[in-house]
Amino acid sequence: MPSMSAHCQLTGSKPGFGNDISHSYRRTPRRFDPNVQHKRYWLPGEGRHVRLTLSARAIRTVDRIGIEAAVARIRARGGKV
């Protein structure tokens, strides 16, 4: 089963890349994934639910600005809702 990339639709945060450094200072590649969650919101303007992939920070942003404004921002970035 292919997995989706850890990418936030609202903030655009994506994985960062770096190295794990062992006690002997040997470096191995790793990735720092953002804390993305799938959230379902009711969109009253369209009379339907939308399912968004959001980081934890973006969920707090939606709580602050509202779902209508958040969807408008996602669409302004060229995202599909």
N, C-alpha and C positions, 0 to 999 in steps of 0.2 A: 504494500500500500504506500504510494508516494505521499510524502508529507509536504504541507504548505510551508513557505518560508515564514520565519518569524518577523512579520512586517506589520506595522500599525497603519491603518487606513487614514487616521486623522492627523497624527503627528509625523508620520513617515519614518519613524525610528526603525532601524534595521539592525541586524547583528553587527557587532564590532569584532574584530579579529585581533589576536595577540598570541602570546605563548604561555604555556605552563612552564614554570621553571622549577626543576627538582632540587633536591638538597645538593647534588653534585653540579648544579648549574647547567644541566642538560636541558635544552629547550625543545618542546614539542608544541605544534600548533593547536590552538583551541579557538572557540568562538564564544562571545559573550552575547547571549540572546536576550532581547528585551522581554519583559513580562507581558506577553500578549494573551488576551482572553477573548473568547467569542461571547458577545453580548447581544441580546435581542431587545430591541426597543420598539415601542409603538410610535409610529409617525402619524400624528393626527391630521396633518395637512394632506396626506395622501390616503389616509384611511387604511393603512396596512402596517405590518411589522417589518422591520429591517434587521438583518443579522450582520453585525459589524465585527471585525477583528481589531481590537483596540488594546493598546498598552494600558497598564494600570494608571499611568499619568493621564492618558487620554480619557479614561473613564471618569476621573475627577473633573476633567475639563468639560465633558458632556454634562455632568451634574451642575456645573457652574453656569455654562452658557445656554444649555438646553439642547435638545436633540435636533430641532429644526435648524438652528444656527450651525451645529456640528455637521449635519448633512450638507448644508450649503457650503461649508469649508471643504468638505471632502470632494464635492462636485467641482468646486473652483480649482482644486488641485488636479482635476481630470479623472478622479476616481469614479467607479460605478457603484451605485447604491441600489 
